[in-house]
């Protein structure tokens, strides 16, 4: 016999009797439900599956389930990405690069596909679901396949537009290539050794020539010298003072008075003269 006292919100059990599980299942057989429980762990990007027999919120029995429906796992992984964002996916360096480049290119050509988080989430089933077949963790998704999915969204013409308006790298007159950062607050930026820019009289641009690159100029040791959006102005202005200081620190490297007319080089004066 059971006895309960108090109102529903603060009721207390005053007397109760134990009941075995067999008796419980016999009494409430029509209310017991058996099924699989899937849960997504945002920390690991994995779906765990378990089977459970429940009477309402009461767990009667359960354990890990390795025979869960693959389609249900795919759905759980998709829901995990919807809830926690595409950042949970193992993007390759190529994919991480193309997304901000496409966003920059869209400022000048609205026909470029939108690769932002909201746009990717809007049709997740179309591009991501095929990549989840047989997976139990987001980390198992092929990074190259993710990059290919973005390329497919851009299309051949869109990729050409991105490459034209937002090139991935800047090539210096000295022949060195440097990745352009399109996510900086100051705008598209690149770090480059100042000697590699000798002979360059104009300032490099992106966005079809409308946006000057932010040049983070460095010494031969890679230490910052100056940041500029006006290379010709730098040559005409503070270069003389910079060169005077650099000659003392790096005497083996060339520091010409007229860098816009000097040959670009990444070598020392002795090595360049060989």
Long-range contacts (C-beta under 8 A, 24 or more apart in sequence): 21-60, 24-55, 24-60, 25-60, 28-55, 31-55, 31-56, 32-60, 36-65, 36-68, 36-69, 36-72, 37-62, 38-68, 38-72, 38-73, 38-76, 39-76, 40-76, 40-77, 40-79, 40-80, 40-83, 42-80, 42-83, 42-84, 42-88, 44-137, 44-139, 45-80, 45-88, 45-137, 45-138, 45-139, 46-136, 46-137, 46-138, 46-139, 47-73, 47-76, 47-77, 47-80, 47-136, 47-137, 49-73, 70-133, 70-134, 73-132, 73-135, 73-136, 74-129, 74-132, 74-133, 74-135, 77-132, 77-135, 77-138, 78-124, 78-125, 78-128, 78-129, 78-132, 80-138, 81-121, 81-124, 81-128, 81-138, 82-121, 82-124, 85-117, 85-121, 86-117, 86-120, 86-121, 87-117, 88-138, 89-128, 89-138, 89-141, 89-146, 90-138, 90-139, 90-141, 90-143, 90-146, 91-143, 91-146, 91-147, 92-143, 92-144, 92-146, 92-147, 94-144, 94-147, 95-143, 95-146, 95-147, 95-150, 97-168, 97-179, 98-147, 98-150, 98-151, 98-154, 98-162, 99-150, 100-182, 100-183, 101-162, 101-166, 101-168, 101-182, 102-150, 102-154, 102-158, 102-162, 102-166, 103-182, 104-165, 104-166, 104-182, 104-188, 104-206, 104-207, 105-161, 105-162, 105-165, 105-166, 107-207, 108-165, 108-207, 108-208, 108-210, 109-161, 109-165, 111-158, 111-161, 112-154, 112-158, 112-161, 112-162, 113-153, 113-154, 113-155, 113-158, 115-150, 115-153, 115-154, 127-152, 127-153, 164-208, 165-206, 165-207, 165-208, 166-206, 166-207, 167-206, 170-204, 170-213, 172-196, 172-197, 172-200, 172-264, 173-197, 173-198, 173-199, 173-200, 173-264, 174-198, 174-264, 174-265, 174-266, 176-266, 180-206, 180-213, 184-214, 186-214, 186-227, 187-211, 187-212, 187-213, 187-214, 188-213, 188-214, 189-213, 189-214, 189-215, 189-216, 190-214, 190-215, 190-216, 191-216, 191-218, 192-216, 192-217, 192-218, 193-217, 193-218, 193-219, 193-220, 193-222, 193-266, 194-218, 194-219, 194-225, 194-242, 194-259, 195-220, 195-253, 195-254, 195-264, 195-265, 195-266, 196-264, 196-265, 196-266, 197-231, 197-259, 197-264, 198-254, 198-256, 198-259, 198-260, 198-262, 198-263, 198-264, 198-265, 199-259, 199-260, 199-261, 199-262, 199-263, 199-264, 200-231, 200-260, 200-264, 201-232, 201-235, 201-260, 201-261, 202-231, 202-232, 203-229, 203-230, 203-231, 203-232, 204-231, 219-246, 219-249, 219-250, 220-250, 220-253, 221-250, 232-260, 235-259, 235-260
